Amino acid sequence: MITYARQNSEEQPDVTTPAAEDHIAPAPRVSVQAFCETVETAAAVQSASEDRRLAKAHLKIQMGGMAAAIEAYRSAPTPNVIILEADGRNDILAGLDQLATVCDAGTRVIVIGRVNDVTLYRELVRRGVSDYVIAPAQTIDVVRSVCNLFSAPEAKAVGRIIAIVGAKGGVGASTIAHNVAWAIARDLALDSVVADLDLAFGTAGLNYNQDPAQGIADAVFSPDRVDTAFVDRLLSKCTDHLSLLAAPATLDKVYDFGAEAFDAIFDTLRTTMPCIVLDVPHQWSGWTKRALIAADDILIVAAPDLANLRNAKNMFDLLKAARPNDRAPLYCLNQVGIPKRPEIAAGEFAKAIESPPIAAIPFEPQIFGSAANNGQMIAEIAANHRSVEMFLQMAQRLTGRGETKKPRGSFLSPLLEKLRAK
């Protein structure tokens, strides 16, 4: 018997679930080799190798199917994962029995076949196969199958990264990021962390009225020390469900980073936090592009003018193309209705970007200014303000959560409350 660890239950995954609603944790640095029989499957695997969630995996594709795999591993060590395309019930089982004689212990096998039969599936499981994908395999099927080998099913809800970025400087993207994170933590009761990535000028510490001695810079400049315990010590507690990884907001250092500078931090946060909100500064560098592409969901914040429209469309198109198997980025309009300022209507944005904004937040300088100066969220100083409901709706869209249900009181509730008070 091939000694692979079986990861999946005997129930096949629901293939009717839209790819956009999947939350698939990225795969670690593993080697994957695929042996395909058809060009269609080879194309799907090649497309999967370019998906952001397999960015760390080293994937190699060969033709020849099961026979080629058996021949290849007679004289070479097997990788972490083998993907095999096979036709016919007998060919699959006989081929796996031969492969077992040349396969290293611990290697995991994914089989792509055209026979849709539960008896065959059980036979594959008995031989130690990790997953069985019904052909024709789609790109997202391959991504899901490989990634799920390295994440426990009960842990799939952990580690959703939401990146929020402005289409232009000064459009209020950080304010929206902080208020949306507040709604995720308070109203959706999800343990969350805000990572302020603007190390020189970040405002998350001010907005949450926090002044921690340590923050995200300590992790960036000490990548070898980054682990769960180290990152936990850097977090500043804002509420029961919300923590902050603050930026130093000082100019005593120059914050030039390589493209992978934040990878270790994000990977560590994914293992402990159900939701990570990235407050991404408005700049275009290797690491900001990487952070946006690698996020599970993206929100672009734009003001209603021409420069914002151009930038938002450019960002939307690039991110959508770079993440073909993910939900398209979302965007919202902010600072709508500034007196005497000509504006581009939401309909024009929708026409250019081919998608409507998920919210249009009105220009309310008094309440937003008061909140910023007091280090508070909008919900703290004006719980019934219309923007609070917008932040909650954005939080629900970005986390994939439905509308929160509040208990409905009866007409006797006021009387019962008075009786309890006596």
C-alpha positions in Angstrom: 0.0 0.0 0.0 1.2 3.5 -0.8 1.8 5.3 2.5 0.3 8.7 1.8 -1.7 10.4 4.5 -5.3 10.7 3.5 -6.6 14.2 3.9 -10.1 14.2 2.6 -13.3 12.7 3.9 -15.1 10.1 1.9 -17.5 12.7 0.6 -16.4 14.5 -2.5 -16.3 18.3 -2.3 -19.3 20.2 -3.5 -18.2 21.1 -7.1 -21.2 23.3 -7.5 -19.7 25.9 -5.1 -18.6 29.0 -7.0 -14.9 29.4 -7.0 -15.3 33.0 -5.9 -16.8 31.9 -2.6 -14.1 29.4 -1.8 -11.6 30.2 0.9 -8.5 28.2 0.0 -5.5 28.5 2.2 -2.2 28.8 0.3 0.1 25.8 -0.1 3.5 25.8 1.6 6.8 25.3 -0.2 6.3 21.9 -1.7 7.3 20.1 -4.8 4.4 18.9 -7.1 4.7 16.8 -10.3 1.8 16.2 -12.6 1.6 13.4 -15.2 -1.2 14.2 -17.6 -2.7 12.3 -20.5 -4.7 15.1 -22.2 -3.6 18.6 -23.2 -6.8 20.0 -21.5 -5.7 18.6 -18.1 -2.1 19.8 -18.7 -3.5 23.3 -19.4 -5.6 23.3 -16.2 -2.6 22.2 -14.1 -0.3 24.8 -15.8 -2.9 27.5 -15.1 -3.1 26.3 -11.5 0.7 26.6 -11.1 0.2 30.4 -11.8 -2.4 30.8 -9.1 -1.4 33.0 -6.1 -2.1 30.1 -3.7 0.5 27.9 -5.3 3.1 30.6 -5.6 5.4 28.9 -3.2 4.9 25.4 -4.7 7.3 24.1 -7.4 5.1 22.5 -10.0 6.4 20.4 -13.0 4.2 19.0 -15.7 4.9 15.9 -17.9 2.7 14.0 -20.3 2.3 10.2 -20.3 0.0 9.7 -17.3 0.4 6.8 -14.9 2.9 4.9 -17.1 5.2 7.9 -17.3 5.1 8.4 -13.5 6.0 4.8 -12.8 8.9 4.9 -15.2 10.1 8.3 -13.8 10.3 7.2 -10.2 12.1 4.0 -10.8 15.4 6.0 -10.6 14.3 9.3 -9.0 12.9 10.3 -5.7 9.2 11.2 -5.6 8.0 14.8 -4.8 5.7 15.9 -2.0 2.7 15.6 -4.3 2.0 13.6 -7.4 -0.9 14.5 -9.7 -1.9 11.6 -12.0 -4.4 11.6 -14.8 -5.8 8.2 -15.5 -8.6 6.6 -17.6 -10.6 3.5 -16.6 -11.2 1.9 -13.3 -8.8 -1.1 -13.7 -6.0 1.1 -15.2 -6.1 3.4 -12.1 -6.0 0.7 -9.5 -3.4 -1.5 -11.3 -1.2 1.6 -11.9 -1.4 2.7 -8.3 -0.3 -0.8 -7.2 2.8 -0.5 -9.4 3.5 3.1 -8.3 3.5 1.9 -4.7 6.6 -0.2 -5.4 8.6 2.9 -6.5 7.0 5.7 -4.4 8.6 7.2 -1.3 6.8 7.1 2.0 4.9 10.3 2.8 4.2 11.3 -0.9 0.6 12.3 -1.5 -1.2 11.4 -4.6 -4.1 13.2 -6.4 -5.8 11.3 -9.1 -7.7 12.9 -12.0 -10.1 10.4 -13.6 -13.3 10.2 -15.7 -15.0 7.4 -13.7 -17.6 8.9 -11.3 -18.2 6.0 -8.9 -18.2 5.8 -5.1 -16.9 2.2 -5.1 -13.8 3.3 -7.1 -13.3 6.3 -4.8 -13.3 4.0 -1.8 -10.8 1.7 -3.4 -8.5 4.7 -4.1 -8.9 5.8 -0.5 -8.0 2.3 0.7 -4.8 2.6 -1.3 -3.9 5.8 0.4 -4.9 8.3 -2.4 -5.4 11.8 -1.0 -8.0 13.1 -3.4 -9.9 12.1 -6.5 -10.9 14.8 -9.0 -13.5 14.1 -11.7 -12.3 15.1 -15.2 -12.5 17.5 -17.0 -10.5 19.2 -14.2 -10.8 22.9 -13.9 -8.0 25.2 -12.7 -9.7 25.9 -9.4 -10.2 22.1 -8.8 -6.4 21.5 -9.0 -5.7 24.5 -6.8 -8.2 23.4 -4.2 -7.0 19.8 -4.2 -3.3 20.6 -3.7 -3.9 23.3 -1.1 -6.4 21.2 0.9 -3.7 18.6 1.4 -1.9 20.9 3.7 -4.8 22.5 5.7 -7.2 20.7 8.0 -10.8 21.1 6.9 -11.8 22.6 10.3 -9.2 25.3 9.8 -10.4 26.6 6.5 -12.0 29.6 8.1 -8.7 30.7 9.6 -6.5 33.2 7.9 -8.6 35.3 5.5 -6.6 38.3 4.4 -8.5 41.4 3.3 -6.4 44.1 1.6 -7.7 47.7 1.5 -5.9 50.3 -0.6 -6.6 53.8 -2.0 -6.8 54.5 -5.7 -5.0 57.8 -4.9 -3.4 59.3 -1.8 -5.7 61.1 0.6 -9.0 59.3 -0.4 -9.5 57.9 3.1 -8.6 54.3 2.5 -7.0 53.9 5.9 -10.1 55.4 7.7 -12.3 52.9 5.8 -9.9 50.0 6.5 -10.0 50.7 10.3 -13.8 51.2 10.4 -14.4 48.0 8.4 -12.1 46.0 10.6 -13.9 47.4 13.6 -17.2 46.2 12.1 -15.7 42.8 11.4 -14.6 42.4 15.0 -17.6 44.0 16.8 -20.6 43.1 14.7 -19.4 39.9 13.1 -17.5 38.8 16.2 -14.5 37.6 14.2 -11.1 37.8 15.9 -9.3 40.2 13.6 -6.0 42.1 13.3 -5.3 45.3 11.5 -1.8 45.4 10.0 -0.7 49.0 9.2 1.7 48.6 6.3 2.5 52.3 6.0 5.5 52.2 8.3 6.5 55.9 7.9 3.1 57.6 8.0 0.6 55.0 9.2 -2.5 56.3 11.2 -3.9 53.1 12.7 -2.3 53.7 16.0 -3.9 57.2 16.1 -7.3 56.0 14.9 -7.5 53.3 17.5 -5.9 55.5 20.2 -3.0 53.1 20.7 0.7 53.8 21.1 2.4 50.5 21.4 6.2 50.3 21.9 6.5 47.6 19.3 4.8 46.8 16.0 5.1 45.6 12.5 8.5 47.1 11.9 10.0 44.8 14.6 8.9 41.8 12.6 10.0 43.2 9.2 13.5 44.0 10.4 13.8 40.6 12.3 12.5 38.1 9.8 14.4 35.2 11.4 12.5 35.7 14.7 9.0 35.8 13.2 6.8 33.0 14.7 3.5 32.9 16.4 4.8 33.9 19.9 6.9 36.7 18.5 4.0 38.2 16.5 1.6 37.8 19.4 4.0 40.0 21.5 3.8 42.7 18.9 0.0 42.9 18.8 -1.8 45.7 20.6 -5.2 44.8 21.9 -7.9 47.3 20.8 -11.0 45.3 21.8 -11.9 41.8 22.8 -11.9 40.8 19.1 -9.6 43.3 17.5 -5.9 43.7 17.6 -3.4 46.0 16.0 -0.1 45.5 14.4 0.9 49.1 14.4 3.3 51.1 12.2 6.1 53.1 13.9 5.2 56.2 12.0 8.7 57.6 12.4 11.2 58.7 9.9 14.4 57.6 11.6 14.7 54.7 9.1 14.2 54.3 5.4 11.6 51.6 4.7 12.8 50.0 1.5 11.8 46.4 1.3 12.1 43.4 -1.0 8.9 41.9 -2.6 8.8 39.1 0.0 9.5 41.2 3.1 6.0 40.7 4.7 5.5 37.0 3.6 6.6 35.6 7.0 4.4 38.0 8.9 1.3 37.2 6.8 1.9 33.5 6.9 2.2 33.6 10.7 -1.0 35.7 11.1 -2.9 33.3 8.9 -2.3 30.5 11.4 -3.8 32.3 14.4 -6.2 35.0 13.2 -9.5 34.3 11.3 -9.3 37.7 9.7 -6.4 40.0 8.8 -7.1 43.4 7.4 -4.1 45.0 5.6 -4.0 48.8 5.5 -2.0 49.1 2.3 -0.4 52.5 1.5 -0.9 54.1 -1.8 2.4 53.2 -3.5 3.4 50.8 -6.2 6.3 48.5 -5.3 7.1 44.8 -5.4 5.8 44.2 -1.9 2.6 46.2 -2.2 1.7 44.5 -5.5 2.5 41.1 -3.9 0.4 41.8 -0.8 -2.6 42.8 -3.0 -2.4 39.8 -5.3 -1.9 37.4 -2.4 -5.0 38.7 -0.5 -8.2 36.7 -0.4 -10.3 39.8 -1.0 -9.4 43.3 -2.1 -11.2 46.7 -1.6 -10.1 49.7 -3.6 -11.2 53.1 -2.2 -11.6 55.9 -4.7 -12.8 59.5 -4.6 -15.2 60.5 -7.4 -12.8 62.3 -9.8 -11.0 61.4 -13.0 -7.6 60.5 -11.6 -9.2 58.1 -9.1 -11.3 56.6 -11.9 -8.2 56.0 -14.0 -6.2 54.6 -11.2 -9.0 52.4 -9.9 -9.6 50.9 -13.3 -5.9 50.2 -13.8 -5.7 48.5 -10.4 -8.9 46.6 -10.9 -7.9 45.3 -14.3 -4.4 44.3 -13.2 -5.6 42.5 -10.0 -8.4 40.8 -11.8 -6.0 39.4 -14.4 -3.4 38.4 -11.9 -6.1 36.5 -9.8 -8.2 34.7 -12.4 -9.5 32.1 -10.0 -10.5 34.6 -7.2 -13.4 36.9 -6.8 -12.8 40.2 -8.6 -11.7 43.1 -6.5 -14.4 45.3 -4.9 -14.3 49.1 -4.8 -16.2 51.8 -3.0 -16.5 55.6 -3.5 -15.5 57.9 -0.6 -15.9 61.6 0.1 -18.9 61.8 -2.1 -20.6 65.2 -2.2 -17.9 67.7 -1.4 -19.6 71.1 -1.9 -18.7 72.9 -5.2 -16.5 70.1 -6.4 -17.4 68.6 -9.8 -17.7 64.8 -9.4 -17.8 61.8 -11.7 -21.0 59.9 -11.0 -21.1 56.3 -9.6 -22.7 55.2 -12.9 -19.6 56.4 -14.8 -17.3 54.4 -12.5 -19.5 51.3 -13.0 -19.5 51.7 -16.7 -15.7 52.1 -16.9 -14.8 49.4 -14.4 -17.7 47.1 -15.5 -18.8 46.7 -11.9 -20.8 48.9 -9.5 -19.2 50.3 -6.3 -20.3 48.4 -3.2 -20.8 51.7 -1.3 -20.7 55.4 -1.8 -19.7 57.1 1.5 -20.8 60.7 1.8 -18.4 63.5 2.6 -19.0 64.2 6.3 -16.0 66.2 7.5 -17.3 67.0 11.0 -18.0 63.5 12.2 -15.0 61.9 10.4 -12.8 64.7 11.6 -14.0 64.3 15.2 -13.5 60.6 15.1 -9.9 60.9 13.8 -9.0 63.6 16.4 -10.5 61.6 19.3 -8.9 58.3 18.2 -12.3 56.7 17.8 -14.4 54.8 15.2 -17.5 56.3 13.7 -19.6 53.7 15.4 -18.3 54.8 18.8 -19.3 58.5 18.4 -22.4 58.1 16.3 -23.8 54.6 16.3 -26.7 55.4 14.1 -24.8 57.3 11.5 -25.5 56.1 7.9 -21.9 55.3 7.2 -21.8 52.8 10.1 -24.3 50.6 8.2 -22.2 50.9 5.1 -19.1 49.7 7.0 -21.0 46.7 8.2 -22.2 45.9 4.7 -18.7 46.1 3.4 -17.5 43.9 6.3 -20.0 41.3 5.3 -19.1 41.4 1.7 -15.4 41.2 2.3 -15.6 38.3 4.8 -18.3 36.4 2.9 -20.6 36.6 5.9 -24.4 37.0 5.6 -26.4 39.7 7.3 -26.1 39.5 11.1 -29.4 38.6 12.8 -30.4 40.5 15.8 -32.8 38.9 18.3 -36.3 40.3 17.9 -38.0 41.5 21.0 -41.7 41.1 21.7 -44.1 43.9 22.7 -43.8 42.6 26.3 -40.0 43.2 26.4 -40.2 46.7 28.0 -42.5 45.4 30.7 -40.4 42.3 31.4 -37.3 44.5 31.7 -39.0 46.7 34.3 -40.0 43.6 36.3 -36.5 42.2 36.2 -35.2 45.6 37.5 -37.4 45.4 40.6 
